[in-house]
């Protein structure tokens, strides 16, 4: 089901700015299934859905002690 809302895709730099995480940390937690999955647009171009990354950050903030 597709909505009329367009979801933005963001690059690694934007993901890093939003999360404060390095490229290797993003990859490691993504491969462990604990981070939104990247979307491969081509062999050398990957992006992440902005809303999913923002939701991940909110979940981390809500999980603070």
Buried (B, 14 or more C-beta within 10 A) or exposed (E): EEEEEEEEBBEBEBBBEBBEBEEEEBBEBBEEEEBBEBEEEEEEEBBBBBEBBBEBEEEEEEEEE
